[in-house]
């Protein structure tokens, strides 16, 4: 099966119509209906530690992430020695693609 993961900063519970938004989000609703919603995933207060935790399956603090945003030019990043979700997907035979650079942000160094 195909795996598509959206990491959306500042998306509130009622910001999609399947949870009661006052506007329609039919494409997101359709994807959610036919897939798996991670609706009890707890996040950090800023994006970089949250993304690191999701990608590596570890607490951000245990990877040296102190709660700051990692942007271009910072001397630290998601540690390269950690196995990521993408690594495991490739081991399972998937082709992986990150499109954050073209439609969003990466913020992992």
Secondary structure, 3 states (H helix, E strand, C coil): CCCCCCCCCCCCHHHCHHHCCCCCCHHHHHHHHHCCCCCCCCCCCCHHHHHHHHHHCCCHHHHCCCCCCCCCCCCCCCCCCCCCHHHHHHHCCCCCCCCHHHHCCCCCC
